[in-house]
Amino acid sequence: MKIREFVKKHKLEISFSFFLFCFALFLMLFLRVDIDYFWHYKAGEEMVTNSTILTKDIFSWSLFQYSWISHEWLFEVLLYSLSIIFGRLHLFVYAFVIVLGLLFFIFLVQKKEYLKNFPFALLWTIFFMLIFVSLSGRPQLLSFLLLAVSIYFVYYYFYHPNSKRIFFLVPISLFWANVHGGSSNLPYLLCLLAIFCGLFSFSFSKIEAIRLTKKQIITYFIVSILCIFAIAINPHGITMIFYPYQNMADSLMLSTIAEWQPSNLNTLSHYLYFGFSLFVLIIMIFSKKKIRFMDAIFYLFFLYLGLKSIRFWFFSYIAWSFFIFYYIPKRKLDAHSGSLVFIFSILLIILFSTRFSYSKVISTKTLSEKAISVLKEEKPERLFNYYDYGAYLIYQDIPVFIDGRADLYSKYIYEDYQDISRLSYRFPKLIEKYDFDYFIVPRKIGLASYLSDQSQYQLIYRDKTCVIFKAK
């Protein structure tokens, strides 16, 4: 009887929770093996097997033993450890647990706000899929969850000055700096944003601000300093504090790596983010409630990040999830809402169970086994490889010229690689400089045509994807 009463009382919450579970399963239909997965896995294997933390490169011949800021080392250890426990299901387990945890966390910490307007809650959850750039086994997934937890603590303390939860940001920063150091600066930046928002008290037109107490400002400041110290507790020390800013200032990487590209009005697919941002802004402006100054600042901060780089689009969704429901009016609940959501959830499960094939996910490769076997037989010492091939070559224990760790190569050979692959005016001199003994490149790029026309290079392998040339 008590169970029946509980279910009746919390029917909507149970229905929505079940929907989130089914929705997370449905999202696994889009799970893919990102090319960087392979070197992440190999790095984790190396560290677990040898009980060490990599701080120097061991995967390339071009920069072998050069200093490498392995800012994702703990994620790599975690990824390989999951493979030991779950075998070939490890990537699915990682992605599903993190995605489900993120969906549930955002919902549970503001459950009342979500359920006051059930249709909008469903719509907002569906935006999760639309704004999500890609779903793959990368450390970014952990960063998404850590960002959500961090924003919650920052917001909660702003309106609950007696809470001590804000201090959880310190261990979060410590963990973040070791699983994905490239974005671990966000906790202390969020604290500084909160301080700025709390310095003002006004009500002007549509915007209103409330001033923080002196104790709150001091606490935010102390927490931000502690977060900075926490970030420095990693194999690379204080370097990690500056690492994110150095990356974002690297114009070469920003201009050549797709996920680092800025949002562009000339790119049709980017209009999804522009439309989403405008949608949120319109809701805030036309709401009957005044816009809280802190919400406005957080909106602008994450909008700036999203415009600066498409890799931050989902950061915007997470951040805006913590205030958008405040501006949504309460809607009278339809009698059959819970039942309809339950039916829709069942349909998602059916879609997942009939369409999902884990073998298609984990078997995703950039090169054929035949191409790999040719390279292993030839044993190249100074291989030139296409950028996207690097990670899988590392996975197969073949030393590379370059791979997805662009931050490692940027100061040394990344520009040279770009000039060679794009056949810039100096590419013949660069080929001579590095004295490559083998080349593995896509069939349809200009470099492949150039090599085929040169008598000093012999074509030794060709398939639908790539060609391999040997220097005579």
C-alpha positions as CSV (number, residue, x, y, z in Angstrom):
1,M,0.0,0.0,0.0
2,K,2.8,2.4,0.9
3,I,4.5,1.6,-2.4
4,R,1.3,2.4,-4.3
5,E,0.8,5.6,-2.5
6,F,4.4,6.6,-3.1
7,V,4.1,5.9,-6.9
8,K,0.8,7.8,-7.1
9,K,2.3,10.8,-5.2
10,H,5.5,10.9,-7.3
11,K,4.1,9.6,-10.6
12,L,5.4,12.5,-12.6
13,E,8.9,12.3,-11.1
14,I,9.1,8.6,-11.7
15,S,7.8,9.0,-15.3
16,F,10.4,11.7,-16.1
17,S,13.2,9.7,-14.4
18,F,12.3,6.7,-16.5
19,F,12.2,8.9,-19.6
20,L,15.8,10.1,-18.8
21,F,17.0,6.6,-18.4
22,C,15.5,5.6,-21.8
23,F,16.7,8.8,-23.4
24,A,20.3,8.1,-22.3
25,L,20.0,4.6,-23.8
26,F,18.6,6.1,-27.0
27,L,21.6,8.5,-27.2
28,M,23.9,5.5,-27.2
29,L,22.7,4.9,-30.8
30,F,25.0,7.8,-31.7
31,L,28.0,6.5,-29.7
32,R,31.1,6.4,-31.9
33,V,34.8,5.7,-31.5
34,D,36.6,9.1,-31.8
35,I,40.0,8.8,-33.5
36,D,41.6,10.0,-30.3
37,Y,40.2,7.1,-28.4
38,F,43.0,4.9,-29.6
39,W,45.9,6.9,-28.3
40,H,44.0,7.6,-25.0
41,Y,43.5,3.8,-24.6
42,K,47.1,3.1,-25.4
43,A,48.4,5.7,-23.0
44,G,46.2,4.2,-20.3
45,E,47.5,0.7,-21.0
46,E,51.1,2.0,-20.8
47,M,50.5,3.7,-17.4
48,V,48.5,0.8,-15.9
49,T,50.9,-1.9,-17.1
50,N,54.0,0.0,-16.0
51,S,52.6,1.7,-12.9
52,T,53.8,5.1,-14.1
53,I,52.4,8.4,-15.3
54,L,53.5,9.5,-18.8
55,T,55.0,13.0,-18.8
56,K,57.1,12.4,-22.0
57,D,56.1,11.3,-25.4
58,I,56.7,7.6,-26.2
59,F,54.4,7.2,-29.2
60,S,56.1,9.3,-31.9
61,W,59.5,9.1,-33.6
62,S,59.4,12.8,-34.3
63,L,59.2,14.0,-30.7
64,F,60.2,10.9,-28.8
65,Q,61.0,11.7,-25.2
66,Y,59.9,15.3,-25.6
67,S,58.0,16.7,-22.6
68,W,54.3,16.0,-23.0
69,I,51.6,17.6,-20.8
70,S,49.4,14.5,-20.4
71,H,46.5,16.5,-18.9
72,E,44.1,13.6,-19.3
73,W,46.2,10.9,-17.7
74,L,43.7,9.9,-15.1
75,F,41.0,9.5,-17.7
76,E,43.2,7.3,-19.7
77,V,43.9,5.1,-16.7
78,L,40.2,5.0,-16.0
79,L,39.4,4.1,-19.6
80,Y,41.9,1.2,-19.7
81,S,40.8,0.0,-16.3
82,L,37.2,-0.1,-17.5
83,S,38.4,-2.3,-20.4
84,I,39.9,-4.7,-17.9
85,I,36.6,-4.9,-16.0
86,F,34.0,-4.8,-18.8
87,G,36.0,-5.9,-21.8
88,R,34.8,-4.7,-25.1
89,L,31.8,-3.1,-23.4
90,H,33.9,-0.6,-21.6
91,L,33.3,2.3,-24.0
92,F,29.5,1.9,-23.7
93,V,29.7,1.6,-19.9
94,Y,31.7,4.8,-19.7
95,A,29.5,6.9,-22.0
96,F,26.2,5.6,-20.7
97,V,27.0,6.1,-17.0
98,I,28.3,9.6,-17.6
99,V,25.5,10.7,-19.8
100,L,22.9,9.2,-17.5
101,G,24.6,10.8,-14.5
102,L,24.6,14.2,-16.2
103,L,20.9,14.0,-17.2
104,F,19.8,12.9,-13.7
105,F,22.0,15.4,-11.9
106,I,20.6,18.4,-13.8
107,F,17.1,17.2,-13.2
108,L,17.3,16.1,-9.5
109,V,19.0,19.3,-8.2
110,Q,16.1,21.4,-9.6
111,K,13.3,18.9,-9.8
112,K,10.5,21.3,-8.8
113,E,11.6,23.8,-11.6
114,Y,11.6,21.0,-14.2
115,L,8.2,19.6,-13.3
116,K,6.3,22.9,-13.1
117,N,6.2,22.8,-16.9
118,F,6.4,19.3,-18.1
119,P,6.3,19.9,-21.9
120,F,9.1,22.4,-21.7
121,A,11.2,20.0,-19.6
122,L,10.8,17.4,-22.3
123,L,11.7,19.9,-25.0
124,W,14.8,21.1,-23.1
125,T,15.9,17.5,-22.6
126,I,15.6,16.9,-26.3
127,F,17.9,19.9,-26.9
128,F,20.5,17.8,-25.1
129,M,20.8,15.7,-28.2
130,L,20.6,18.6,-30.7
131,I,23.4,20.7,-29.1
132,F,25.6,17.7,-28.3
133,V,28.3,18.0,-31.0
134,S,29.3,14.3,-30.8
135,L,29.1,11.4,-28.4
136,S,32.3,9.4,-28.1
137,G,34.6,7.9,-25.4
138,R,36.5,11.1,-24.6
139,P,37.4,12.9,-21.4
140,Q,35.1,15.8,-22.4
141,L,32.1,13.7,-21.1
142,L,33.6,13.8,-17.6
143,S,34.2,17.6,-18.0
144,F,30.5,18.0,-18.8
145,L,29.5,16.3,-15.6
146,L,32.0,18.2,-13.6
147,L,30.9,21.5,-15.1
148,A,27.3,20.7,-14.1
149,V,28.2,19.9,-10.5
150,S,30.4,23.0,-10.3
151,I,27.7,25.4,-11.6
152,Y,25.2,23.9,-9.1
153,F,27.5,24.6,-6.2
154,V,28.3,28.1,-7.3
155,Y,24.6,28.9,-7.8
156,Y,23.5,27.2,-4.6
157,Y,25.9,29.2,-2.4
158,F,24.8,32.5,-4.1
159,Y,21.3,32.0,-2.8
160,H,22.1,30.0,0.3
161,P,24.8,31.9,2.2
162,N,25.0,29.5,5.1
163,S,25.8,26.5,3.0
164,K,29.2,24.9,3.0
165,R,28.7,23.0,-0.3
166,I,30.8,25.5,-2.2
167,F,33.9,24.0,-0.8
168,F,33.3,20.8,-2.8
169,L,34.7,22.8,-5.7
170,V,38.2,22.3,-4.4
171,P,38.3,18.4,-4.8
172,I,36.3,18.8,-8.0
173,S,39.1,21.0,-9.3
174,L,41.7,18.5,-8.2
175,F,40.0,15.7,-10.0
176,W,39.2,17.8,-13.1
177,A,42.9,18.8,-13.5
178,N,43.9,15.2,-13.8
179,V,41.1,13.8,-16.0
180,H,40.8,16.7,-18.4
181,G,43.1,19.5,-17.4
182,G,42.3,21.5,-20.6
183,S,39.1,22.9,-19.0
184,S,39.9,22.5,-15.3
185,N,40.1,26.3,-14.8
186,L,36.3,26.7,-14.9
187,P,35.5,26.2,-11.2
188,Y,37.6,29.1,-10.0
189,L,36.4,31.2,-13.0
190,L,32.8,30.5,-12.0
191,C,33.6,31.7,-8.5
192,L,35.1,34.9,-9.8
193,L,32.0,35.4,-12.0
194,A,29.8,35.0,-8.9
195,I,31.9,37.6,-7.0
196,F,31.4,40.1,-9.8
197,C,27.7,39.4,-10.0
198,G,27.4,39.9,-6.2
199,L,29.1,43.3,-6.1
200,F,26.0,45.0,-7.3
201,S,22.5,45.7,-6.1
202,F,20.1,47.3,-8.4
203,S,16.8,47.0,-10.3
204,F,17.0,48.5,-13.8
205,S,14.4,47.9,-16.4
206,K,14.3,44.1,-16.9
207,I,17.4,43.3,-14.9
208,E,17.9,43.1,-11.2
209,A,20.9,42.3,-9.1
210,I,21.3,41.4,-5.4
211,R,24.5,42.2,-3.5
212,L,26.3,39.3,-1.7
213,T,27.3,39.6,1.9
214,K,30.9,40.3,2.7
215,K,31.2,36.7,4.0
216,Q,30.0,35.3,0.7
217,I,32.4,37.3,-1.3
218,I,35.3,36.3,0.9
219,T,34.2,32.6,0.8
220,Y,34.0,32.7,-3.0
221,F,37.4,34.2,-3.2
222,I,39.0,31.7,-0.8
223,V,37.4,28.8,-2.7
224,S,38.7,30.2,-6.0
225,I,42.3,30.4,-4.6
226,L,42.0,26.9,-3.2
227,C,40.8,25.7,-6.6
228,I,43.8,27.1,-8.2
229,F,46.1,25.4,-5.7
230,A,44.1,22.2,-6.3
231,I,44.7,22.4,-10.1
232,A,48.4,22.5,-9.5
233,I,48.3,19.1,-7.8
234,N,49.0,17.0,-10.9
235,P,52.0,15.4,-12.6
236,H,52.8,18.7,-14.3
237,G,52.5,21.1,-11.4
238,I,51.6,24.7,-11.9
239,T,51.9,24.3,-15.7
240,M,48.4,23.1,-15.6
241,I,47.1,26.4,-14.3
242,F,48.2,28.1,-17.5
243,Y,47.7,25.2,-19.9
244,P,44.1,26.0,-20.9
245,Y,44.9,29.6,-21.8
246,Q,48.0,28.6,-23.8
247,N,45.9,26.3,-25.8
248,M,43.2,28.8,-26.5
249,A,45.8,31.3,-27.6
250,D,47.4,28.9,-30.1
251,S,46.2,30.3,-33.4
252,L,47.5,27.4,-35.5
253,M,45.5,24.8,-33.6
254,L,42.4,27.1,-33.5
255,S,42.5,27.5,-37.3
256,T,43.1,23.8,-38.2
257,I,41.3,21.6,-35.7
258,A,37.6,21.3,-36.5
259,E,36.2,21.2,-33.0
260,W,38.1,24.3,-32.1
261,Q,36.6,26.3,-34.9
262,P,34.6,29.4,-33.9
263,S,30.8,29.4,-34.5
264,N,30.4,30.7,-38.0
265,L,27.3,32.4,-39.6
266,N,28.6,31.1,-43.0
267,T,28.3,27.4,-41.8
268,L,24.7,26.1,-42.0
269,S,25.1,23.5,-39.2
270,H,26.2,26.3,-36.8
271,Y,22.8,27.9,-37.0
272,L,21.6,25.3,-34.6
273,Y,23.7,26.9,-31.8
274,F,22.7,30.4,-32.9
275,G,19.1,29.5,-32.8
276,F,19.4,27.8,-29.5
277,S,21.1,30.8,-28.0
278,L,18.5,33.1,-29.3
279,F,15.7,30.8,-28.0
280,V,17.1,31.1,-24.5
281,L,17.5,34.9,-24.7
282,I,13.9,35.3,-25.9
283,I,12.6,33.2,-23.0
284,M,14.5,35.4,-20.5
285,I,13.4,38.7,-22.1
286,F,9.7,37.9,-22.5
287,S,9.4,36.2,-19.2
288,K,7.2,37.9,-16.6
289,K,10.0,37.7,-14.2
290,K,12.9,40.1,-14.1
291,I,16.2,38.8,-15.4
292,R,18.6,38.0,-12.5
293,F,21.9,39.7,-13.1
294,M,23.8,36.5,-12.3
295,D,21.8,34.7,-15.0
296,A,22.6,37.4,-17.5
297,I,26.3,37.2,-16.8
298,F,26.4,33.4,-17.0
299,Y,24.4,33.5,-20.2
300,L,26.9,36.0,-21.8
301,F,30.0,34.2,-20.5
302,F,29.0,30.8,-21.9
303,L,27.6,32.4,-25.1
304,Y,31.1,33.9,-25.5
305,L,32.7,30.5,-25.1
306,G,30.2,28.9,-27.5
307,L,30.9,31.6,-30.1
308,K,34.6,31.3,-29.7
309,S,34.7,27.5,-30.2
310,I,32.1,24.9,-31.1
311,R,33.6,22.6,-28.5
312,F,31.9,24.8,-25.9
313,W,28.4,24.5,-27.3
314,F,27.4,21.9,-24.8
315,F,28.9,23.9,-22.0
316,S,26.3,26.5,-22.8
317,Y,23.5,24.0,-22.6
318,I,24.7,22.8,-19.2
319,A,25.1,26.3,-17.8
320,W,21.8,27.6,-19.1
321,S,20.0,24.6,-17.7
322,F,20.5,25.9,-14.2
323,F,18.5,29.1,-14.7
324,I,16.3,28.7,-17.8
325,F,13.4,27.0,-15.9
326,Y,13.2,30.0,-13.5
327,Y,11.8,32.0,-16.4
328,I,9.3,29.4,-17.6
329,P,5.7,29.8,-16.3
330,K,4.0,27.1,-14.4
331,R,1.7,25.0,-16.5
332,K,-1.3,23.0,-15.4
333,L,-0.5,19.3,-15.6
334,D,-2.5,17.2,-18.1
335,A,-4.0,14.1,-16.5
336,H,-2.3,11.7,-18.9
337,S,1.1,13.4,-19.1
338,G,2.9,10.7,-17.1
339,S,1.3,7.9,-19.2
340,L,2.2,9.5,-22.5
341,V,5.8,10.0,-21.4
342,F,6.0,6.4,-20.3
343,I,4.8,5.2,-23.7
344,F,7.3,7.5,-25.4
345,S,10.1,6.1,-23.2
346,I,9.1,2.5,-24.2
347,L,9.5,3.5,-27.8
348,L,13.0,4.9,-27.1
349,I,13.9,1.5,-25.6
350,I,12.5,-0.3,-28.6
351,L,14.6,1.9,-30.9
352,F,17.7,1.3,-28.9
353,S,17.2,-2.5,-28.7
354,T,16.5,-2.9,-32.4
355,R,19.1,-0.4,-33.8
356,F,22.0,-0.6,-31.4
357,S,25.0,-2.7,-32.3
358,Y,28.0,-2.4,-30.1
359,S,30.2,-4.1,-32.6
360,K,29.7,-1.2,-35.0
361,V,30.8,1.2,-32.4
362,I,33.9,-0.5,-31.1
363,S,35.1,-1.7,-34.5
364,T,35.3,1.8,-35.9
365,K,38.8,2.2,-37.4
366,T,40.6,4.7,-39.6
367,L,42.8,2.0,-41.3
368,S,42.3,-1.5,-42.5
369,E,44.0,-4.5,-40.9
370,K,45.9,-5.1,-44.2
371,A,47.4,-1.6,-44.2
372,I,48.5,-2.1,-40.6
373,S,50.1,-5.5,-41.4
374,V,52.0,-4.0,-44.3
375,L,53.5,-1.3,-42.1
376,K,54.3,-3.8,-39.4
377,E,56.2,-5.9,-42.0
378,E,58.0,-2.9,-43.4
379,K,58.9,-1.5,-39.9
380,P,59.2,2.2,-40.9
381,E,61.6,4.3,-38.8
382,R,60.5,7.7,-40.1
383,L,56.9,7.3,-41.2
384,F,54.9,10.3,-42.5
385,N,51.3,9.7,-41.5
386,Y,48.0,11.5,-42.1
387,Y,46.9,13.3,-38.9
388,D,43.7,11.3,-38.5
389,Y,45.7,8.0,-38.8
390,G,48.0,8.7,-35.9
391,A,45.9,7.5,-33.0
392,Y,45.2,4.1,-34.6
393,L,48.8,3.7,-35.6
394,I,49.8,4.3,-32.0
395,Y,47.2,1.7,-30.9
396,Q,48.9,-0.8,-33.2
397,D,52.4,0.1,-31.8
398,I,53.6,1.9,-34.9
399,P,55.7,5.1,-34.2
400,V,54.0,8.1,-35.7
401,F,55.1,11.5,-37.1
402,I,52.0,13.1,-35.7
403,D,48.7,12.3,-34.1
404,G,45.7,13.9,-32.3
405,R,47.8,15.4,-29.5
406,A,48.1,18.7,-31.4
407,D,49.1,20.5,-28.3
408,L,52.3,18.4,-28.1
409,Y,53.3,19.0,-31.7
410,S,52.2,22.6,-32.0
411,K,55.4,24.2,-30.9
412,Y,57.6,21.9,-33.0
413,I,56.3,20.2,-36.1
414,Y,52.5,20.8,-36.5
415,E,53.0,23.7,-38.9
416,D,55.4,21.6,-40.9
417,Y,52.9,18.8,-41.1
418,Q,50.2,21.2,-42.3
419,D,52.5,22.5,-45.0
420,I,53.4,19.0,-46.2
421,S,49.9,17.7,-46.3
422,R,48.6,20.9,-48.0
423,L,51.5,21.0,-50.5
424,S,52.5,24.5,-49.5
425,Y,55.5,26.1,-51.3
426,R,58.0,24.7,-48.9
427,F,56.8,21.1,-48.7
428,P,59.6,19.6,-50.8
429,K,62.2,21.0,-48.5
430,L,60.3,19.7,-45.5
431,I,60.1,16.2,-46.9
432,E,63.8,16.4,-47.4
433,K,64.4,17.7,-43.9
434,Y,62.6,14.9,-42.2
435,D,63.9,12.2,-44.6
436,F,60.7,10.1,-44.4
437,D,61.2,6.5,-45.4
438,Y,57.4,5.7,-45.7
439,F,54.2,7.6,-46.2
440,I,50.7,6.6,-45.4
441,V,48.0,9.1,-46.6
442,P,44.5,9.1,-47.9
443,R,44.1,8.1,-51.6
444,K,42.5,11.3,-52.7
445,I,44.7,14.0,-51.3
446,G,47.2,16.0,-53.3
447,L,50.2,14.5,-51.5
448,A,49.3,11.0,-52.7
449,S,49.2,12.3,-56.3
450,Y,52.6,14.0,-55.8
451,L,54.3,10.9,-54.4
452,S,52.9,8.7,-57.2
453,D,54.6,11.1,-59.8
454,Q,58.0,10.9,-58.1
455,S,60.4,8.2,-59.1
456,Q,62.0,8.0,-55.7
457,Y,58.8,6.7,-54.1
458,Q,57.3,3.3,-54.7
459,L,53.6,2.5,-54.1
460,I,53.5,-0.7,-52.0
461,Y,49.9,-0.7,-50.9
462,R,46.6,0.8,-51.9
463,D,43.0,0.2,-50.7
464,K,39.7,2.2,-50.7
465,T,41.0,4.4,-47.9
466,C,44.7,4.9,-48.0
467,V,48.0,4.4,-50.0
468,I,51.4,3.5,-48.6
469,F,54.6,4.7,-50.3
470,K,58.2,3.6,-49.7
471,A,61.2,5.7,-50.3
472,K,63.6,3.9,-52.7
